[in-house]
Structures are given as C-alpha cells and as structure tokens.
C-alpha cells in the first residue's frame, strides 16, 4: 500500500486544492463550498481556517484532507472531518489518514471524537464505521442544515489498520449511494416513484383493501401522496434503510408500490412489503415485483435472508409469497402493530442460495 504524508496546508498547495475542489461529489455533500472554487478561496482557507486542518499526500499528489475542529480541550472533545480527492477514491485514504489523526488526538489527551455527515453520504459513513465510530443517531435538518448522521468514538473503540465492515454493510452503502435503479420484472417495471404517480398513489391508498391491511391515514389526500413521492421516498433511500419502487406497467402507468427494508438489527436481513392498486390486481404483478426486488436485494445489497410478513387473514399475500419462492415458516402472535393495534401475522422467507 502506498505511503501517505500528512502535514499542515501550505500556500503552495493552493493549486492542488483548487483542482480537488472542482469535484461535484464534494460539493454535493459540502454545499457550503464556494462554486466555482477559485485560487482565492483556497488561499483564504489556508490562511484563515479554524481548528487543525491537514493535507494528505501520496508520493506524487494531494489525495485528501483530514481535520479536527470544534476542539474543546476542557471537555476533551473534538470533531473529525475528512475528504478525498476524486483521483484517490477507492484507496481508503480518509480512513488511513483519519486513523493516524485519531491516534494522535487520543495520545494528546482527547477523550471523545465526534463525527457527522449529511444523511446519504454513505462513503463518509463507511469510513466512520471502519474507524470504529458508533452511529448514535440522526440530527434533524432545518432551513440551514440538512439532516445528519451523528457518531462518536473513544480511544478504546479505535480500530486497527485494515479493519473492514460486513460485506452486506458495504454493498448496501454502495447501492444506496448510487442513483435509484430501474428493475425489470417481466410484465412490470420497478422504478422510483415520480410526481406523475401522485394522483394514482393517492387513489390506491384510499382503496378499502389497502386501508384494511396497511392502515394509511384516512382520508388519504393528494398532499399525503405528494409528500410520500417527493419527500419520504427520498428520505428512506438516502438513509439506506428502505428502497421504495413504483410498480408500473408497459405504459409506465402506476399499478402499485413495493419496498425492501434493511433490518436495523442485522444488515444481512431485509423485509419486503407491497400492494397492488385495485385496477391492476389479478395479473401476477405482485409476484413478479417481489421476485425482482428480492433478486436486487441479494445481488446488490448482499442480503442473506429476505422476509415477508402479512397479517393473518390476508390470504392473497400468502399466495404471493408462495408464488415468489418464499417458504412460510409459521405465525407470530401480535407481531404487527398497525395504528396502535397489535395483530397476528405469518412470516415467510427466501434465502440467498434459493435466489433464481
């Protein structure tokens, strides 16, 4: 592995910094950076920055930066920040440099280092996990700052070089970091819900069968559908917790929704949920969509097990599970909670080795 040099910024580094800061990925996650980024911005930062900001070089070029800021010596705390140049990605530069900086910080007497990143920045989150940070929650966004993941690390949690996370965690992060995919599913296609779907979504969520089994707000207004399509779907995707797809027919008309949720407790386990709109039932769309999203979960997210749960009495969902290749394992008493009421359900699963 190539050696890294970590040192304070020099004015002679301004051109290299300008080059690195033309990267649209950096601006996506650090929108406070000036755009376009010029030499005057680089020189101003090098002269006037707060905290401990360090440049990271390999044998030939600038490859990134690591920093400690918000340093509180009395409390023994600080916050870490890092970025890598686009030409250095995939070499775990920020992790390697970050580990060296963290080791030094703890040796200097700091007790806790905090970390935060905009929700959706899965690359930064992977680096934090590899360094040993515990993701302790999320900070809601406001008009000035978007929602963020928040983590913390103490000296005993700092990992040794070469530490990695589970394959399913890496693959899920990479999949959700990328754009929403389109999945072909025989008679239907799975794609990201769009604004043109809002009226159909609203109509479907007012269907008596959907209300019976899923208990959406009633009456379900167009404003609910708009928030679902334009806000909530994006929030779930960015967090890496849930992938929501619209099920559309050959005319790209909305016929239902399907989602795959990643377990909070076990990142190798997912759970599928779905419904088909009343105007499209009886055509095998749910089976086709469930097969497609399960295949995506196994291949792209690295899941080992995918579950289906449906309320006792929902016989059609049981048929969908069987048709999609799931094995029914049994019933769980009062395992579903819908609108404050606990309900019995059936559970079925499909394993990675059973995927077709």
C-alpha positions in Angstrom: 0.0 0.0 0.0 1.3 3.5 -0.8 2.6 5.7 2.0 0.7 8.8 3.0 2.2 12.1 4.2 0.0 14.2 6.5 1.1 17.8 7.2 -0.3 21.3 7.6 -1.5 23.2 4.5 1.0 25.5 2.7 0.1 28.3 0.4 2.0 26.3 -2.3 -0.8 23.8 -2.0 -3.5 26.2 -3.3 -3.5 25.0 -6.9 -3.8 21.4 -5.8 -6.7 22.3 -3.5 -8.4 24.2 -6.3 -8.1 21.1 -8.6 -9.6 18.9 -5.9 -12.4 21.2 -5.1 -13.8 21.1 -8.7 -15.2 17.8 -7.8 -19.1 17.8 -7.9 -19.2 15.0 -5.3 -17.5 17.2 -2.8 -20.0 20.0 -3.5 -22.9 17.6 -3.2 -22.0 16.8 0.4 -20.4 20.1 1.3 -22.6 22.7 -0.4 -21.1 25.5 1.7 -18.0 25.3 -0.5 -17.8 28.2 -3.0 -18.7 27.3 -6.5 -16.9 27.8 -8.8 -13.9 27.2 -6.4 -11.0 29.5 -7.2 -7.5 30.1 -6.1 -8.6 33.0 -3.9 -10.9 30.6 -2.0 -8.1 28.1 -1.4 -5.6 30.8 -0.3 -8.2 32.3 2.0 -8.9 28.9 3.6 -5.2 28.1 4.1 -4.5 31.4 5.7 -7.6 31.6 8.0 -9.1 28.2 8.8 -10.0 27.3 12.3 -9.1 24.0 14.0 -6.4 21.6 12.9 -6.7 21.0 9.1 -4.1 18.8 7.4 -3.3 18.0 3.8 -2.8 14.4 2.8 -0.3 13.5 0.1 0.9 10.3 -1.5 4.3 10.2 -3.3 3.1 12.4 -6.1 0.0 14.4 -5.4 -2.6 15.7 -3.0 -5.1 13.0 -2.2 -7.3 14.4 0.5 -7.5 16.1 3.9 -8.3 15.3 7.5 -9.2 17.8 10.2 -10.1 18.2 13.8 -12.3 21.1 14.6 -14.7 22.3 17.3 -11.9 21.4 19.7 -12.8 21.7 23.4 -9.8 21.0 25.5 -11.6 21.4 28.8 -14.2 18.7 27.8 -11.6 16.6 25.9 -13.7 16.6 22.7 -13.3 17.4 19.0 -15.0 16.7 15.7 -13.3 14.9 12.8 -13.8 15.9 9.2 -12.2 14.4 6.0 -12.4 14.3 2.2 -10.6 12.6 -0.6 -9.6 13.9 -4.0 -11.6 12.3 -6.8 -8.5 10.7 -8.3 -7.7 9.0 -5.0 -11.0 7.3 -4.2 -11.1 3.6 -3.6 -7.7 3.7 -1.8 -9.3 4.3 1.7 -7.2 7.5 2.0 -9.5 9.2 4.5 -9.7 6.1 6.7 -5.9 5.7 6.8 -5.2 9.4 7.4 -8.1 9.6 9.8 -6.8 6.7 11.9 -3.4 8.4 12.2 -5.0 11.7 13.3 -7.3 10.0 15.7 -4.5 8.0 17.3 -2.5 11.3 17.8 -5.6 13.1 19.2 -6.1 10.4 21.9 -2.5 10.4 22.7 -2.7 14.2 23.2 -5.5 13.6 25.8 -8.8 14.0 23.9 -11.4 11.7 25.3 -14.1 11.6 22.6 -14.1 12.5 18.9 -17.4 13.2 17.2 -18.4 12.7 13.6 -21.3 13.8 11.5 -22.2 13.6 7.8 -25.2 14.5 5.7 -27.6 11.6 5.5 -27.0 9.9 2.2 -23.2 10.4 2.3 -22.6 6.6 2.6 -18.9 6.9 1.7 -18.3 9.1 4.7 -20.3 6.8 6.9 -18.4 3.7 5.7 -15.1 5.4 6.7 -16.5 6.3 10.1 -17.6 2.7 10.7 -14.3 1.3 9.6 -12.6 3.7 12.1 -14.8 2.3 14.9 -17.3 5.2 15.3 -20.6 4.3 16.8 -23.5 5.8 14.8 -25.6 7.1 17.7 -28.5 8.6 15.8 -29.6 11.4 13.4 -29.8 15.1 13.8 -33.0 16.5 12.2 -32.4 19.1 9.5 -33.5 22.7 9.4 -33.5 25.5 6.9 -29.8 26.0 7.1 -28.5 22.5 7.6 -29.8 19.2 6.2 -30.4 16.1 8.4 -27.2 14.4 9.5 -25.9 11.1 10.9 -24.1 11.6 14.2 -21.4 9.3 15.6 -18.8 9.2 18.4 -15.6 7.4 19.2 -13.4 6.9 22.3 -9.9 5.6 22.3 -10.9 2.1 23.1 -13.1 2.0 20.0 -10.4 3.0 17.5 -9.9 0.1 15.1 -6.6 -1.3 13.9 -5.4 -0.8 10.3 -7.2 -2.9 7.8 -10.4 -3.2 9.7 -13.5 -3.6 7.5 -17.2 -3.9 7.9 -19.5 -6.7 6.9 -20.0 -7.3 3.1 -23.7 -6.6 3.4 -23.0 -3.2 5.0 -20.5 -2.2 2.2 -22.8 -3.3 -0.6 -25.9 -1.7 0.9 -23.9 1.6 1.3 -22.7 1.5 -2.3 -26.1 0.6 -3.7 -27.9 3.4 -1.8 -25.1 5.9 -2.6 -25.8 5.3 -6.3 -28.9 6.5 -8.0 -32.3 4.8 -7.8 -32.2 1.8 -10.2 -34.8 0.5 -12.6 -35.6 -3.2 -12.2 -37.2 -5.2 -15.0 -39.8 -7.6 -13.6 -41.5 -9.4 -16.5 -44.9 -7.8 -17.1 -43.9 -4.8 -15.0 -41.0 -2.5 -14.2 -39.9 -1.2 -10.9 -38.7 2.4 -10.8 -38.5 5.4 -8.4 -42.0 6.9 -7.8 -42.4 10.1 -9.8 -44.6 13.2 -9.5 -46.8 11.9 -12.3 -47.7 9.0 -10.0 -49.1 11.2 -7.2 -52.8 11.0 -8.2 -52.7 7.2 -8.7 -50.8 6.8 -5.4 -53.5 8.8 -3.6 -56.3 6.8 -5.2 -54.6 3.5 -4.3 -54.1 4.5 -0.6 -57.8 5.2 -0.4 -58.7 1.7 -1.6 -60.6 -0.3 1.1 -58.2 -3.3 0.8 -55.1 -1.2 1.2 -56.7 0.6 4.1 -57.6 -2.7 5.7 -54.2 -4.2 5.6 -51.9 -1.2 5.8 -53.9 1.5 7.6 -52.7 4.6 5.8 -54.1 8.0 7.0 -57.8 8.4 6.2 -58.9 10.1 4.2 -55.6 10.0 2.2 -55.3 13.3 0.5 -53.2 14.3 -2.5 -50.9 16.2 -0.1 -50.2 12.9 1.6 -49.4 11.3 -1.8 -47.2 14.2 -2.8 -45.2 14.0 0.4 -44.8 10.3 0.0 -43.5 10.6 -3.5 -41.4 13.7 -3.3 -40.1 13.6 0.3 -40.4 10.3 2.2 -39.2 8.0 -0.6 -36.0 10.1 -0.9 -35.5 10.2 2.8 -35.8 6.4 3.1 -33.4 5.9 0.2 -30.8 8.4 1.4 -30.8 6.8 4.9 -30.1 3.4 3.3 -33.0 2.0 5.4 -35.6 1.3 2.7 -35.8 1.2 -1.1 -39.3 2.1 -2.4 -40.3 1.4 -6.0 -43.3 2.1 -8.1 -44.7 -0.9 -9.9 -45.5 0.3 -13.4 -47.0 -1.5 -16.5 -45.8 -1.5 -20.1 -47.2 2.0 -20.5 -45.3 3.3 -17.4 -48.6 3.7 -15.6 -48.5 3.3 -11.8 -50.1 0.0 -10.6 -48.7 -0.3 -7.0 -45.7 0.0 -4.7 -43.1 -2.3 -3.3 -40.3 -1.7 -0.9 -37.3 -3.5 0.6 -36.4 -2.5 4.2 -33.0 -3.4 5.6 -33.1 -4.6 9.2 -31.8 -2.3 11.9 -30.5 -5.2 13.9 -29.0 -7.3 11.1 -27.8 -5.7 7.9 -27.9 -9.0 6.1 -31.6 -9.3 6.5 -34.3 -7.4 4.6 -38.1 -7.4 4.5 -40.4 -6.8 1.5 -43.7 -5.0 1.6 -46.0 -4.4 -1.3 -49.5 -3.6 -2.5 -51.1 -3.6 -6.0 -53.7 -1.0 -6.9 -57.3 -2.3 -7.4 -57.2 -1.6 -11.1 -54.2 -3.9 -11.6 -54.9 -6.9 -9.4 -55.1 -10.5 -10.6 -52.3 -10.1 -13.2 -49.4 -11.5 -11.3 -47.8 -8.1 -10.8 -47.1 -8.6 -7.0 -45.3 -12.0 -7.6 -43.2 -10.5 -10.4 -42.3 -7.4 -8.4 -41.4 -9.4 -5.3 -39.1 -11.7 -7.3 -37.4 -8.8 -8.9 -36.8 -6.7 -5.7 -35.6 -9.8 -3.9 -33.1 -10.6 -6.6 -31.9 -7.0 -6.4 -31.5 -7.3 -2.6 -29.5 -10.5 -2.8 -27.3 -9.3 -5.7 -26.8 -5.6 -5.0 -27.2 -5.4 -1.2 -25.6 -8.7 -0.3 -28.6 -9.8 1.8 -28.6 -13.3 3.1 -32.3 -13.5 4.0 -35.4 -11.7 2.9 -38.6 -11.9 4.8 -42.3 -11.3 4.0 -44.9 -10.7 6.8 -48.6 -10.5 6.3 -51.5 -10.2 8.6 -53.4 -13.3 9.5 -56.4 -13.5 7.2 -54.7 -11.9 4.2 -54.7 -15.0 2.1 -53.7 -13.2 -1.1 -50.4 -12.2 0.4 -49.8 -15.8 1.4 -50.3 -16.8 -2.3 -47.9 -14.1 -3.4 -45.2 -15.3 -1.0 -45.5 -18.8 -2.3 -45.5 -17.7 -5.9 -42.4 -15.6 -5.4 -40.5 -18.6 -4.0 -40.8 -17.8 -0.3 -41.1 -20.5 2.3 -43.7 -20.0 5.0 -42.1 -20.5 8.4 -45.0 -20.0 10.7 -47.2 -17.4 12.5 -46.2 -14.8 15.0 -48.7 -13.7 17.6 -49.3 -9.9 17.7 -46.1 -9.2 15.9 -47.6 -6.5 13.7 -48.5 -3.1 15.1 -50.8 -1.0 12.9 -52.4 2.1 14.2 -51.7 1.1 17.8 -53.3 -2.3 17.4 -51.2 -5.5 17.7 -52.1 -8.1 15.1 -51.1 -11.7 14.4 -49.1 -12.3 11.2 -47.5 -15.0 9.1 -43.8 -14.9 8.2 -42.1 -16.4 5.1 -38.5 -16.1 3.9 -36.2 -16.6 1.0 -32.5 -17.3 1.4 -29.7 -16.1 -0.8 -28.9 -19.6 -2.0 -32.5 -20.0 -3.1 -32.5 -16.9 -5.4 -33.0 -17.6 -9.1 
